[in-house]
Amino acid sequence: MAEEKLQRQGSDSALRNFIKSEAAGGILLMVAAALAMIVANSPLYDMYHHFLHELQGPTLSKKLGPMTPHLWINDGLMAIFFFLVGLEIKREFVDGRLNTWDRRRLPVLAAAAGMVVPALIYLFVVKDMPALYNGWAIPAATDIAFAIGVLALLGSRAPASLKLFLVTVAIVDDMGAVAIIALVYTAEINGAALLASAVILGIMYTMNRSGVLKLWPYIILSIILWYAVLMSGVHATIAGVLAALCIPIVVTPTSPDAENSPLHIMEHGIAPWSAFLIIPVFGFANAGVSLEGMGMDQIFAPLPLGIAAGLFFGKQIGIFASVWLAVKTGFAGRLGGASWLQVYGVATLCGIGFTMSLFIGALAFPGNELLIEEAKIGVLMGSLLSAVVGYCILRFAPQDKHIKSLDKEEAEELLDILSDPVAEKLKDNL
């Protein structure tokens, strides 16, 4: 019991650090997205668009053609972001809050429902336009940084259990998004490059199993893997996740952040760059939509309307309904210290798709600038609506005062996440 508690405390410490980083990065992402919209609807738009799409070479693959700043951001920098996503997924499943099936059940169920329902709503809205069917996955994603950033603005009005729930659901959601990108949005395959990718992965896996803990071989092979996957026809960002899953992790019962753990070293080294540079740059490069000449008919066309409805209605319906059913049927326990209204508020925040949705939107309609721009409008509308409504629900929801109705172990687990003197006194009195 003591060992489990120490492990839980270490895991919660890692969680707190992760949430703080994502929260700050999420707020910066909001600023970058707002700035992109301002620039795109100002006299600077031509310069903004020309810079992002200027051909600057080299040609890394025939499919992509000459590289542009936009391609370097979406296929290069975002591969590093996806590498971090892979590290976070592995850490949580091996040494974190998702290391047992009991802890995985509710996030997996909620994430699955939160992907299926938005996709169904989207397909219902665009049912008469088969050309738009390929965008079904756009509203299925949740932007963890943006959502955590909104939660950060709420301070103590967002219970720690809800922050934990949001993080775990978003991590599982990321897994689903990665699988969709790999399986659905890959049109042509280069067999030789794909075979080379498999060989490189095999080498990295063998190194891991053989106990190689030095970082530089993994870094070099990860870069080579990125190029091989880029050449294969599979989106290059998938290389980031696959490489991350091969990075060794040193598991200790009292300190998940082991000093000699390659995974933890890489995660802590990359996280600030991802939160404060990569994601804001991606947001600035992809959120800029010129509304000049657009009427209400275009803004509320089937594509943007389907995406916005999927994000706003689909996420909250799918996630909240799945949690409610899981608790009522005994499949999972209720979130400690949170009212049903607060759970509903967090389910609404999960409708912030932004980064992943913008990313998938570009993959769903390659080469069709009009549809990509319409998809951006839908993502921005759905994400903004989800952020505002979710924030208002959590801001004005009555605080749940029944923490003493929890049993001792549940109360300790909840209080371990907190780090203030009041929590310490409450633990002493349990």
GULUM-354525 format. One record per residue (C-alpha): residue in one letter; x, y, z. Coordinates in steps of 0.25 Angstrom, whole numbers, plus 2048, in hexadecimal, padded with zeros to 3 digits. Example, Ala and Ser with C-alpha at 12.3 -4.5 7.8 and 13.67 -1.06 7.14 Angstrom:
2
A8317EE81F/S8377FC81D/
//
This chain:
430
M800800800/A80B80A804/E8138067F7/E8068097EF/K8048167F5/L81281A7F3/Q8108177E4/R80381E7E3/Q80A82A7E9/G81582A7DF/S80B8287D4/D8038347D9/S80F83C7DA/A8128397CB/L80483C7C8/R80484A7CF/N81184E7C7/F80A8497BA/I7FD8517BD/K80585E7C0/S80D85D7B3/E80185A7AB/A7F98657B2/A80386F7AF/G80586A7A1/G7F686A79F/I7F48787A2/L80087C799/L7F987478E/M7EC87C790/V7F488978E/A7FB883781/A7EE87F77B/A7E888D77E/L7F4893778/A7F388B76C/M7E488F76A/I7E889D76B/V7F389D761/A7EB894757/N7E089F758/S7E98AB756/P7F28B174B/L7FD8A7750/Y7F589B74A/D7FD89A73D/M80A89B744/Y80689074E/H800887743/H80C88973A/F817886745/L810879749/H80E87473B/E81B879735/L82386E72E/Q83086D735/G83485E732/P83A854733/T83084972D/L83083E738/S826836731/K81E837724/K81183672B/L814843732/G81C84A728/P82585672C/M82585973A/T81E866740/P81E86C74E/H81086674F/L81585874C/W821859755/I81785D760/N80D85275D/D816847759/G82284A761/L82085276E/M81384A770/A81A83D770/I82184277C/F814845782/F80F83777F/F81C831785/L818838792/V80A833791/G81082578F/L81982779B/E80D82B7A4/I80482079F/K80F8167A3/R81281C7B0/E80481C7B4/F80180E7B0/V80E8087B6/D8118117C2/G80581B7C4/R7F781C7C6/L7F38127BB/N7FC8077BF/T7F07FE7C4/W7E37FA7BD/D7DB8007C8/R7E180D7C6/R7E080C7B7/R7D18087B6/L7CA8157B7/P7D481E7AF/V7D48137A4/L7C58127A4/A7C38227A4/A7CD824799/A7C781A790/A7B981F792/G7BF82D790/M7C5829783/V7B982177D/V7AE82B780/P7B483777A/A7B782F76D/L7A982A76C/I7A483976E/Y7AD83E764/L7A983375A/F79A83675D/V79C845759/V7A484274C/K79C836748/D79883B73B/M7A683F737/P7AE833735/A7BB83B731/L7BB840740/Y7BA832746/N7CA831748/G7C983C752/W7C283375C/A7CE832766/I7D0842767/P7C6844773/A7CB83777A/A7D883D780/T7DA84478D/D7E584F78F/I7EB84C79C/A7F385979D/F7E886279A/A7DE85B7A3/I7E885B7AF/G7EB8697AC/V7DC86C7AE/L7DC8647BB/A7E886C7C0/L7E08797BE/L7D68737C8/G7E08717D3/S7DA8697DF/R7CC8697D9/A7D085D7D1/P7D28517DA/A7DF8497D9/S7D783C7D5/L7D28447C9/K7E08487C5/L7E483A7C6/F7D88357BE/L7DA83F7B3/V7E983B7B2/T7E782C7B1/V7DB82D7A7/A7E383679E/I7EF82D79F/V7E682179A/D7E082A790/D7ED82E78B/M7F081F789/G7E381E781/A7E782A778/V7F4824775/A7EE817771/I7E481E768/I7EF826761/A7F881A75F/L7EC81175A/V7E281B753/Y7EA82674D/T7F581E746/A7F281D737/E7FF817730/I80980E737/N81880D733/G81B7FF736/A82A800737/A82980C740/L81F805749/L8287F974A/A83480274E/S82B809758/A8287FB75E/V8367F775E/I83A804766/L82F802770/G8347F3772/I8427F9775/M83D80377F/Y8347F8785/T8407EF786/M8487F978D/N83D7FC797/R83C7ED79A/S84B7EC79B/G84C7F77A6/V85280279D/L85080F7A5/K85881979E/L850823797/W85882778A/P856819783/Y84781B785/I84782A780/I84F826774/L84681A770/S839823773/I83E82D769/I84182275E/L83381C762/W82C82975F/Y83282A751/A82F81C74E/V82081E752/L81F82B74B/M82482373E/S81A818741/G80E82073F/V80981E74D/H80982C754/A81682F759/T811833767/I80D82476A/A81C82276A/G81D82A777/V81382277E/L81981577A/A82781977D/A82281E78B/L81C81078E/C82A80A78C/I831813796/P83580C7A3/I82E8107B0/V83480D7BE/V82980A7C7/T82B80C7D6/P82180B7E1/T8248187E8/S8288217DC/P8228207CE/D82C82B7CA/A8388227CC/E84582A7C9/N84A81F7C0/S83D81D7B8/P83F8207A9/L8308227A8/H82E82C7B3/I83B8347AF/M8368357A1/E8288397A6/H82D8447AF/G8368497A5/I82C84A799/A81F84E7A1/P82385D7A3/W82785E794/S81A858790/A811860799/F81886D797/L81D86D789/I818861780/I809862783/P808871783/V80F871776/F806867770/G7FA86E775/F7FF87B76F/A802874762/N7F586D761/A7EA875768/G7EB88175F/V7DE882757/S7DA88E74E/L7CB891750/E7CC89B745/G7C089973B/M7BA88E743/G7AB88E746/M7A3887750/D7A087C745/Q7AF879745/I7B187A753/F7A5870756/A7A886774A/P7A685874D/L7B585674F/P7B886175A/L7AA85E760/G7AD84F761/I7BA851767/A7B585B771/A7A9853775/G7B2847776/L7BB84E780/F7B1855788/F7A684B789/G7AC83E786/K7B883F790/Q7AF84379C/I7A4839798/G7AD82E796/I7B78307A2/F7AC8347AC/A7A28297A8/S7AD81E7A9/V7B28237B7/W7A48247BC/L7A18167B7/A7AE8107BC/V7AB8157CA/K79C8117CA/T7A08037C6/G7AB8017CF/F7B58007C4/A7BE80B7CA/G7BD8147D6/R7B98237D7/L7C382D7D6/G7C68317E4/G7C48407E9/A7BC8437DC/S7AE8467D9/W7A68417CD/L7A584F7C8/Q7B58507C9/V7B68437C2/Y7AD8497B7/G7B68557B6/V7C284D7B4/A7BB8457A9/T7B88527A2/L7C68577A3/C7CA84A79C/G7C4850790/I7D085978E/G7D6852782/F7DF85C77D/T7EE85777B/M7EA848777/S7DD84C770/L7E5857767/F7EF84C764/I7E5842760/G7DE84C758/A7EA84E74F/L7EB83F74D/A7DD83D74A/F7DC84673E/P7EA847738/G7EC85172D/N7DE85772F/E7E1865735/L7D2869736/L7CE85C73E/I7DA85E747/E7D686C74A/E7C886874D/A7CD85D756/K7D586775D/I7C987075F/G7C1864765/V7CC86076E/L7CE86F773/M7BE870775/G7BD86377C/S7C9864785/L7C6873789/L7B886F78C/S7BC863795/A7C786B79C/V7BD8777A0/V7B186E7A4/G7BA8647AB/Y7C186F7B3/C7B48767B6/I7AE8697BC/L7BA8667C4/R7BC8747C9/F7AD8757CE/A7AB8677D2/P7A98657E1/Q7B585F7E8/D7B38517EC/K7B58507FB/H7B38417FE/I7C283D7FD/K7C083780B/S7B682D806/L7C28277FF/D7C981B805/K7D781D80B/E7DE8177FF/E7D681F7F5/A7D882C7FD/E7E782A7FF/E7E98277F0/L7E18347ED/L7E983C7F7/D7F68377F2/I7F483E7E5/L7F384B7ED/S8008527F2/D7FB85D7FC/P7FB85D80B/V7EC85B80C/A7ED84E805/E7F884A80E/K7F084D81B/L7E4845815/K7EC839812/D7F183A821/N7E383A826/L7DE82E81D/
//
